């Protein structure tokens, strides 16, 4: 079980991985002129102030985006991700970090749109304020899985669903599998990206088994660890499970992950890119 209020963890190693994968998928969707939809089931507040006492209390961003912020010779594959971060900041000062809705918004074109869900009573007003009067963005104070079910299939034939629950309850791993089972029946051609924390490796293995047993093809797992698995409390790694990934995503992450390991956890880190279910 993981107690997860994202303001404490914004910009950490898990965010870096998640948002790089998100950016690469959105880059791929941009390659065709036809519109796409971005759907975020657990949106958070949109942007995070890294000078806030919650961020400073943990300092996790210093071992995440802080390791990349001033680094030279970063892979070109992460340019759009870093560009979305830099767009919120002035000059060399790193103060704000974009949540997944703000990362997505940086990749929208005029013909694209976003659907955001946030149920937390403190986070929802901040999210609404972040995208006030933006006609490309629809925001719902609603359970993310319920909103996803109601929104599929979208009018667009293309798009990305980001599923990023807090995993505060063990049942949320099963909820993810159930949500994919329902969603894929409604929209089998959509791209689904599931973020997960490695706190108890057994939970991840159970979720992967559940997804593999759905009969869905093309499921890719991407993981970055900063420490070996442990029985102690704490997140040692995180990953993304991508259903229907763009064809270049595997090779792009094989280029990016060695760089991230060296930049973030050179001595204790690990990474992997492998197919849970191949094409």
C-alpha positions, 0 to 999 in steps of 0.5 A, spaced: 500 500 500 502 506 498 500 513 501 500 517 495 498 525 495 502 527 488 504 534 491 509 531 495 512 527 489 511 531 483 517 531 479 520 525 482 523 519 478 517 516 477 514 522 474 520 523 469 519 516 466 511 517 466 511 523 462 517 521 457 513 515 455 506 520 455 510 525 451 513 520 446 506 517 445 503 524 444 508 525 439 507 519 435 499 521 435 501 528 432 504 524 426 497 524 422 493 530 421 486 527 424 484 529 431 486 525 437 483 525 444 487 525 451 483 522 456 486 522 464 483 518 469 487 521 475 489 528 473 491 531 479 492 539 479 495 540 473 502 543 475 506 543 481 510 548 485 516 545 487 518 551 492 512 549 496 513 546 503 510 539 501 515 538 495 521 541 499 519 536 505 521 530 501 525 533 495 524 527 491 524 532 485 531 533 486 533 526 484 528 526 478 527 532 474 532 536 478 538 531 475 535 532 468 534 540 468 541 543 467 544 536 464 547 537 457 547 532 451 540 529 453 537 524 448 533 528 442 527 523 444 526 527 450 526 534 447 518 535 447 518 532 455 523 537 457 520 542 453 513 542 456 517 542 463 521 549 461 515 552 458 512 553 465 519 556 468 523 562 466 530 562 465 534 557 468 530 556 475 526 550 476 520 552 480 514 549 477 513 541 474 507 539 469 502 534 471 500 529 466 494 534 464 499 540 462 504 535 459 498 533 454 496 540 453 503 542 451 502 536 445 495 538 443 494 541 436 487 545 434 483 539 432 485 535 439 482 535 445 483 532 453 478 529 458 480 530 465 477 526 471 479 528 478 475 526 484 479 529 490 476 535 493 482 540 494 485 538 487 479 539 483 478 546 483 486 547 482 485 543 476 479 547 473 483 553 475 489 551 471 485 550 464 479 555 465 475 557 459 480 552 455 475 549 450 479 543 448 479 541 455 473 537 459 474 536 466 469 532 471 469 531 478 468 524 478 471 517 479 476 516 473 474 509 471 467 511 471 468 517 467 472 513 462 467 508 461 462 513 460 467 516 455 468 510 450 468 510 444 470 517 443 468 520 437 475 520 434 478 514 432 485 515 435 488 517 442 491 516 449 488 514 455 493 515 461 491 511 467 494 513 473 491 511 480 494 512 487 494 505 489 493 507 496 488 500 496 491 494 494 484 493 490 486 498 485 491 494 481 485 489 480 481 495 478 486 497 473 485 490 470 477 491 470 478 498 467 482 495 461 477 489 460 471 494 459 475 499 455 478 495 450 471 492 448 469 499 447 475 502 444 480 496 441 484 501 437 486 506 443 492 507 446 492 505 454 498 507 458 498 504 465 503 507 470 505 503 476 509 504 483 513 498 485 512 497 492 510 490 493 513 486 486 507 481 487 502 486 486 505 488 479 506 481 477 498 479 479 496 485 475 501 483 469 498 476 469 491 479 469 492 484 463 495 478 459 489 473 461 484 478 457 486 476 450 489 483 448 495 483 444 501 488 444 502 490 451 509 493 452 512 494 459 517 499 461 520 500 468 525 504 471 528 502 478 532 506 483 534 501 488 533 493 488 526 491 490 525 490 498 520 488 503 521 495 506 516 500 505 517 505 499 517 505 492 524 503 489 521 503 481 516 505 477 513 503 470 508 504 464 504 498 461 502 500 454 497 497 450 497 498 443 504 502 443 506 506 437 511 502 433 517 506 435 516 506 443 520 500 444 526 502 441 526 509 443 525 507 450 531 502 449 535 509 447 532 513 453 532 508 459 540 507 459 541 515 460 535 515 465 539 510 469 546 513 469 543 520 470 538 518 476 541 512 479 547 510 476 549 505 482 543 502 484 538 503 478 535 498 473 531 498 467 527 494 462 523 494 456 519 487 454 513 485 451 508 482 456 504 480 450 507 481 443 503 483 437 
